[in-house]
Each structure stands twice: as C-alpha cells, then as structure tokens.
C-alpha cells in the first residue's frame, strides 16, 4: 500500500470515528462547551443562579463565561439583598441577617450596600432579642418550658423513657 493511500485510509478512519462519536451523543468538546454555555444562560434568565454559577464556573475561560459568572453572582446577591431589606422592613431581622450573610459569603458581594444592610439587620436582631428578654423576665409565664429529656450522657440524672 502506498503512503498516500495509507494517509487517505487513516483520514477516512478518523473522520468515521468522529462522526460515530457525534452521532452517539459524544459530541466534541466545543459542542459540549456550547451546550453548557447555553444551559448556563438559560438558568440565569430563569433565576436559577446556583445552576448558572456552577455552569459558568465549569466553562472556565470559554467565551465571556468569567464576565457572565460575575454578572450572575451580582444578580443573585441583589436578589437576596432585596429580600433581606423586605424581611427587615417586615420585622424579621433574623431572616434579613441570614439573607445578607448569604449574599456576602456565597455570592461574594462585599459592597458597602451589602455590608451596611448586614450591620443594620444584626443591630435589629440584637434589639429584637433584647426586647424579648425583657418581656420574658417581666412575664415568665410566656416562656414555654420543655420537660427534661434523657440524653444517655454520663451524669444525666433524667430517668430514661419507659419501655
């Protein structure tokens, strides 16, 4: 067999293998990246920020994935900060603290806005807690006491449950 025929046969074999892999769902890396990119954009538009972040992170430097990742993180943080402001306004400071903390830690929002809101929510939570303590001291009948339960730990004097 001549060298040119050998190269032709090898080229045909390579193309056939590639077409077979694509037909069987393997696809190329470029096609896989394109599908992941499309899925990430769809997740971001749908508000599924965690999925979008995961997909954009997996894409590395593909196209504008780093910029899109940063934009999705900002959108996720803003969504949480909006909810935190509403919770604080509605008198639920503990929920506001949790939402602001998540925006800061999970979505890397260290903006003045996020840090200020967290501080306000923490202050409101401390005030709320102090007011509860004053109320409970003034009206101990409001405190619901649970009966002690057996822990099985050394030194536990609570009798074990029957049976």
C-alpha positions in Angstrom: 0.0 0.0 0.0 1.4 3.4 -0.9 1.9 6.2 1.6 -0.7 8.4 0.1 -3.3 5.5 0.2 -2.3 4.9 3.8 -2.9 8.5 4.8 -6.2 8.5 3.0 -7.3 5.4 4.7 -6.2 6.8 8.1 -8.1 10.1 7.4 -11.3 8.2 6.5 -11.0 6.2 9.7 -10.5 9.3 11.8 -13.5 11.1 10.2 -15.7 8.0 10.6 -14.7 7.7 14.2 -15.5 11.4 14.8 -18.9 11.1 13.1 -19.7 8.0 15.0 -18.9 9.6 18.3 -21.0 12.7 17.5 -23.9 10.5 16.3 -23.7 8.5 19.6 -24.0 11.7 21.7 -20.3 12.1 22.5 -20.0 15.3 20.6 -16.9 17.5 20.5 -15.6 19.5 23.4 -16.6 22.7 21.5 -20.2 21.4 21.2 -20.3 20.4 24.9 -19.0 23.8 25.9 -21.6 25.5 23.7 -24.4 23.4 25.3 -23.1 24.2 28.8 -22.9 27.9 27.9 -26.5 27.9 26.6 -27.7 26.0 29.7 -26.0 28.5 32.0 -27.6 31.4 30.2 -31.0 29.8 30.4 -30.5 29.1 34.1 -29.5 32.7 34.7 -32.5 34.0 32.8 -34.8 31.7 34.8 -33.3 32.9 38.1 -31.7 29.6 38.9 -28.5 31.4 39.9 -26.8 28.4 41.6 -27.0 26.3 38.5 -25.9 29.2 36.3 -22.9 29.8 38.6 -22.0 26.2 38.6 -22.2 26.0 34.8 -20.3 29.3 34.1 -17.6 28.2 36.6 -17.2 24.9 34.8 -16.7 26.7 31.5 -13.5 28.4 32.7 -12.4 31.0 30.1 -14.8 29.9 27.4 -16.2 32.9 25.5 -17.3 35.5 28.1 -18.0 33.0 30.9 -15.9 34.8 33.5 -17.9 38.0 32.9 -21.2 36.2 32.9 -20.2 34.4 36.1 -19.6 37.7 37.8 -22.9 39.2 36.5 -24.9 36.2 37.7 -23.2 36.5 41.2 -24.2 40.1 41.3 -27.8 39.4 40.2 -28.1 36.6 42.9 -26.7 38.9 45.6 -29.0 41.7 44.6 -32.0 39.3 44.7 -31.1 38.2 48.2 -30.4 41.8 49.4 -33.8 42.9 48.1 -35.4 40.0 50.0 -33.3 40.9 53.1 -34.5 44.5 53.0 -38.1 43.3 52.8 -37.6 40.9 55.7 -36.1 43.7 57.8 -39.0 46.0 56.9 -41.5 43.3 57.8 -39.9 42.9 61.3 -38.0 39.7 60.6 -34.4 40.6 61.4 -33.1 37.1 61.8 -34.2 36.2 58.2 -32.6 39.5 57.0 -29.3 38.6 58.6 -29.3 35.2 57.0 -30.1 36.5 53.6 -27.5 39.3 53.8 -24.9 36.8 55.0 -25.6 34.5 52.1 -25.3 37.4 49.6 -21.9 38.2 51.1 -20.5 34.8 51.6 -22.0 32.7 48.8 -22.2 35.3 46.1 -19.1 37.3 47.1 -20.9 40.6 47.5 -18.7 42.8 49.7 -20.2 46.1 48.5 -20.9 48.8 51.0 -24.6 48.2 50.4 -24.4 44.5 51.4 -22.2 45.2 54.5 -24.4 48.1 55.7 -27.6 46.0 55.3 -26.0 43.2 57.2 -25.0 45.6 60.0 -28.5 47.0 60.2 -30.1 43.6 60.3 -27.7 42.4 63.0 -28.5 45.5 65.1 -32.2 45.0 64.6 -31.8 41.3 65.6 -29.9 42.3 68.8 -32.6 44.9 69.7 -35.4 42.3 69.0 -33.6 39.8 71.2 -33.1 42.3 74.0 -36.8 43.2 73.9 -37.8 39.5 74.0 -35.6 39.0 77.1 -37.2 42.0 78.9 -40.6 40.7 78.0 -39.8 37.1 79.3 -38.3 38.5 82.5 -41.5 40.5 83.1 -43.8 37.7 82.2 -42.2 34.3 82.9 -45.5 32.6 82.2 -44.9 33.3 78.5 -41.8 31.1 78.4 -42.6 27.6 77.3 -40.6 25.1 79.3 -39.9 21.7 77.9 -39.7 18.8 80.2 -36.1 17.5 80.5 -35.4 14.5 78.3 -33.0 11.7 78.8 -29.7 12.1 76.8 -27.9 9.0 78.0 -24.8 11.1 78.7 -22.7 10.5 81.8 -24.1 12.5 84.7 -27.6 12.7 83.2 -30.0 12.4 86.1 -33.1 12.4 84.0 -34.7 8.9 84.0 -34.8 7.1 80.7 -38.2 6.9 79.0 -40.3 3.9 79.9 -40.2 0.9 77.7 
